[in-house]
Each structure stands twice: as C-alpha cells, then as structure tokens.
Amino acid sequence: MKIKLLMVGKTDHKGLQSMIQEYRKRLGHYIRFEQEVLQPPKNTRNRSIPEQKQIEGEVILKAVSDSDSVILLDEQGKGYSSVEFAGELQKYMNAGTRQLVFIIGGPYGFSEAVYSRAQGRISLSSMTFSHQMVRLIFLEQLYRAFTILRNESYHHQ
Ligand SMILES: C[S@@+](CC[C@H](N)C(=O)[O-])C[C@H]1O[C@@H](n2cnc3c(N)ncnc32)[C@H](O)[C@@H]1O
C-alpha cells in the first residue's frame, strides 16, 4: 500500500517544515509515502467562503484517482486512539488497498463534493487545529501507528 497526504495551502513555517520533514523520513522506513501541497488559484480571495470551499474542492478532487481510498482529516470525524488508528491502517492493508489518501482541508474545511467522495473522516481531537499544525500532528500519528503495528517501543500505553 502507498499512503498519500494531500494538503491545501503551503506552510512557510520553518520549524514546522523541519519537524514534518523528520516524520516523513521516519515514516519512509515503514511505508511508501508521498505528500502533495495543493495550491488553489490565487484570485479566489474575494470570493465568499462557500465559493472558496467549492474551488478548493475541485482542486482536491482533481488530485484524487478513482481507485484511491480517501479519508478526510476533519474535527467532526470519528475519533480513534492511536492503537485503534493503527488497526484501521492494518485493515486497509489487509484489504489490498493500493493507495490510501488522507486529506487536510484549507482554512474553511471541505466542500460537500469532497465529503461525498470520502470513505471516512478522522478527527484528531474535538478542538480545531490550524491546517498547518495538523500536518505535523497527523504525520506523528501515522509514524506512531506503524511503530505500533511493528511492536516497536515508541508507543507506550
Ligand atoms: C482550520 S481547519 C478548518 C476548520 C473548519 N471549521 C472546518 O469546518 O473544517 C483546517 C483543516 O485542518 C484539519 N483539522 C483541523 N483540526 C482538526 C482536528 N481536530 N482533527 C482533524 N483534522 C483537523 C481539517 O482537515 C481542516 O479542514
């Protein structure tokens, strides 16, 4: 299986970039992993929030293939413990999933079209994080999940 992380908008924060890079590197020891930053057109800033979400949604959907399994990172999604999340990843691997795509939305979340395309929604907390912080928190959880599946000593109950 390959995991792809799609994110709307780039992060310029050097500290975050460096920690994200560290977890990407660690994750690469366990699974094929790719991340892609999606850049909505710049001339959308004067649009209403629903219009911006729709435009971002179109950009997101273009980046997803028909055969991908898609999970949204969404504060209103389902909450998992780290062990449960590791179990979910194992289920996708056991099912022969070729590419599992996780998506982090922009500042206003996802359009209805993106919600309809997704197979699932995962909440990392009922609190809202910035779309930039979520990248790091989620990558750490992905890495943690693979150490759990391998019975390594990173995770302690
Ligand atoms: C600033 S948040 C958007 C908040 C917006 N109110 C919404 O309805 O989604 C930007 C993105 O970060 C991610 N995000 C933020 N907090 C999250 C959480 N607790 N769990 C999972 N994803 C989260 C989601 O992908 C969201 O689209």
The ligand as an SDF file (V2000), in Angstrom:
LIG
                    3D

 27 29  0  0  0  0  0  0  0  0999 V2000
   -8.5780   25.4100   10.3060 C   0  0  0  0  0  0  0  0  0  0  0  0
   -9.1750   23.8180    9.9640 S   0  0  0  0  0  0  0  0  0  0  0  0
  -10.7670   24.1390    9.2290 C   0  0  0  0  0  0  0  0  0  0  0  0
  -11.8240   24.2890   10.2530 C   0  0  0  0  0  0  0  0  0  0  0  0
  -13.2050   24.4020    9.6770 C   0  0  0  0  0  0  0  0  0  0  0  0
  -14.0610   24.9980   10.6790 N   0  0  0  0  0  0  0  0  0  0  0  0
  -13.8520   23.0810    9.2750 C   0  0  0  0  0  0  0  0  0  0  0  0
  -15.0760   23.0070    9.3450 O   0  0  0  0  0  0  0  0  0  0  0  0
  -13.2010   22.1240    8.8920 O   0  0  0  0  0  0  0  0  0  0  0  0
   -8.2610   23.3140    8.5500 C   0  0  0  0  0  0  0  0  0  0  0  0
   -8.1740   21.8390    8.3380 C   0  0  0  0  0  0  0  0  0  0  0  0
   -7.3910   21.2730    9.3770 O   0  0  0  0  0  0  0  0  0  0  0  0
   -7.8500   19.9530    9.6490 C   0  0  0  0  0  0  0  0  0  0  0  0
   -8.1790   19.8800   11.0910 N   0  0  0  0  0  0  0  0  0  0  0  0
   -8.2000   20.8990   11.9810 C   0  0  0  0  0  0  0  0  0  0  0  0
   -8.4900   20.4500   13.2010 N   0  0  0  0  0  0  0  0  0  0  0  0
   -8.6290   19.1030   13.0950 C   0  0  0  0  0  0  0  0  0  0  0  0
   -8.9080   18.0530   14.0270 C   0  0  0  0  0  0  0  0  0  0  0  0
   -9.1200   18.2850   15.3070 N   0  0  0  0  0  0  0  0  0  0  0  0
   -8.9700   16.7870   13.5530 N   0  0  0  0  0  0  0  0  0  0  0  0
   -8.7590   16.5170   12.2490 C   0  0  0  0  0  0  0  0  0  0  0  0
   -8.4790   17.4640   11.3200 N   0  0  0  0  0  0  0  0  0  0  0  0
   -8.4200   18.7400   11.7430 C   0  0  0  0  0  0  0  0  0  0  0  0
   -9.0220   19.6710    8.7410 C   0  0  0  0  0  0  0  0  0  0  0  0
   -8.5640   18.9530    7.6190 O   0  0  0  0  0  0  0  0  0  0  0  0
   -9.4840   21.0650    8.3470 C   0  0  0  0  0  0  0  0  0  0  0  0
  -10.0900   21.0570    7.0860 O   0  0  0  0  0  0  0  0  0  0  0  0
  1  2  1  0
  2  3  1  0
  2 10  1  0
  3  4  1  0
  4  5  1  0
  5  6  1  0
  5  7  1  0
  7  8  2  0
  7  9  1  0
 10 11  1  0
 11 12  1  0
 11 26  1  0
 12 13  1  0
 13 14  1  0
 13 24  1  0
 14 15  1  0
 14 23  1  0
 15 16  2  0
 16 17  1  0
 17 18  1  0
 17 23  2  0
 18 19  1  0
 18 20  2  0
 20 21  1  0
 21 22  2  0
 22 23  1  0
 24 25  1  0
 24 26  1  0
 26 27  1  0
M  CHG  2   2   1   9  -1
M  END
$$$$
